[in-house]
Amino acid sequence: MSGAWKLYWALVAGSIRSRRQYKFDFLFTNLAYGIIFAVEFVAVGALLYRFGVIAGWDIYEIALLFGVSSIAMGLVRVFLSELMYFERYIIQGDFDALMVRPWPTLLQLVTANVDPGRLGAILQGGIIAYVGVDGLIGRGALSPWALLYLPVLFVVGAAIFAAVLLATSALAFWVQRVDELTTFTIHAPQAAGTYPLLIYPRWIQHLLTTVLPVAYVNYIPVRYLIGRGGTAYDLATPLLVAVAALMLAHSVWRAGERRYQSTGS
Amino acid sequence: MVYYLLASGAFRRHLQYRWAHMINNLASVGFGYIFIAVWMAVEPEKITAAPGGYSQEMLVQYVAFNQTLLWVAFFLPIGLGVPAAIRTGHIATEMHKPVPYFPMVLGRESGSVLYHLIFRAVPMAIVFASTTGYPAPHNPWSATMGVLLAAYTALCLHYLMGIAAFWTKEIRWVWWLFQASFAINGTWLPLDLLPDGVREVAMALPFAVQMYYPATIWFGLRGWEGLLPGLVWAPILTLLCLLATSGARRRMEVQGG
């Protein structure tokens, strides 16, 4: 197992080194990602600036939701970018090249394109989350102890997104074209998750807490942290959801891989 | 005649993937529903009291309208196919055709715009009309002009992004910056509701011509004067595109393309 870890870090370092060659690109990509996500919040921020609250949640609370979701998604974009456009591996047959090597295909995929350029998204998400946290602690709605929990939540949230991404990509073994599907399973739910869940119809709330459990990335735990409901268990359930989701997604992936091999491509 | 052929070629190429696009339309409608849910969560009286003269029902339909308009005036093929042509080298032959390059690309991509209108905007409008409601234009003539200007602005902006590939290898980040404009072009937040200072800047940018002005004309909040920003930006953008094209042509000849 530790051999796999050493290998992982070696591959990641290699990926980062190869990208550092393009210094100008690195800087600009970071900046661009930072800007695009920062400007995304301008619209929401303007809305909250003018109207005060969305379903009772004010700008700091929404900023925290937004920031947590951005950071979790940013982590996925940095480490799992190759999975986001996985269909070409199946359609162009590049997956075969992964299969002949003595390492797990997933390990190869998650190290192929580690893109520190996308750190910009994490940075920007961090700034917005900080604004939210600062405002909330300032008026006593958030305990400073929450600052210990939040980094855990970023990683757990990233794990939940990663699980959904993995399961969606695994479908490529059956239906080949899945890149468009990520809009439905990742991008739309993530966008929806940046607002409090209660603004959506019941069936969407159910969807986002079961099949696509992105509500556990930010809404459920944050709701408890800021005292808007839920119980202390809500801080633990995201971890359970992440583990369960990853296990499920991984078994879907393995099933798909077996099927791919057996059709003799 | 040439331009008609170019446009219909592009149209027919898109047509092959119409079923994939139909599925994608659902996702686009879904995003619209997210913004609609946000507006429904804001108190109606506050909306009516805010500048711009909007009501909650209007904003729901505003979002619906803009989601469809996005496909005509925002989401066009990346760089209008110019970076792809540069990568394959076809750019050399394309630039030496007897038709000037910029109008040629415009002609071809008008086919894309028309395809998006029929196979993306219209189906989405039907879905919205049967669920949340879709607005009828206040004045069909000025509304159509508004949409045409929006499409033209989008074509020019996309062309500029595409031709930038002559100077920089990675146009991805140019594309991301463009996507950032999404937040300040009035897609789901009418620009009147932006804070002072930001509002004036946003309304002066060409991005507002893509979404905000055609939408306000459609709703009758602006009359023919709503076309002015678009009519001012059109020649400016056209000039920029032509300058960029001749710059690109020189660069290509220097590199021996």
Interface residues (C-beta under 8 A of the other chain):
Chain A: D25 F28 T29 L31 A32 Y33 I35 I36 A38 V39 E40 F41 V42 A43 A46 L47 Y49 R50 F51 G52 V53 I54 A55 R177 E180 T183 F184 H187 A188 A191 A192 Y195 P196 L198 I199 Y200 P201
Chain B: A20 I23 N24 L26 A27 G30 F31 I34 A37 V38 M40 A41 V42 E43 K46 I47 A50 K169 E170 R172 W173 W176 L177 Q179 A180 S181 F182 A183 I184 W188 L189 L193 L194 P195 V198
